[in-house]
Amino acid sequence: MQNRTRKLLTIVTEAALEGTLVRDLDQLTAHGYTITDARGGGTHGVRDAGWDASSNIRIEVVCDTETAEAIAAYVQEHYFDNYAMILFVSDVDVLRPEKF
């Protein structure tokens, strides 16, 4: 079994940004991503997805360090000041590392 360490970059943000962020990820050479609906509470209040304007998404990207750093820097520069958003990066062990 061959496994390697990659980065798991996770963004939780407003669902309205989905299309824009997907285009950004493509331009920043992410090989793929997973998007799921998300609910929770924090400094911007409760986001319970009761209506479209209050829904959140969780975007996960498994990638190499350079790609994770590029995405994080871009998202911080272009979105943090104006949108409810968090971003975190973790180390993950993956099988089939050539896919990432």
Secondary structure, DSSP 8 states (H G I E B T S, - for coil): --EEEEEEEEEEEEGGGHHHHHHHHHHTT----EEEEE-EEETTEEE--SSGGG-EEEEEEEE-HHHHHHHHHHHHHHHTTTS-EEEEEEEEEEESGGG-
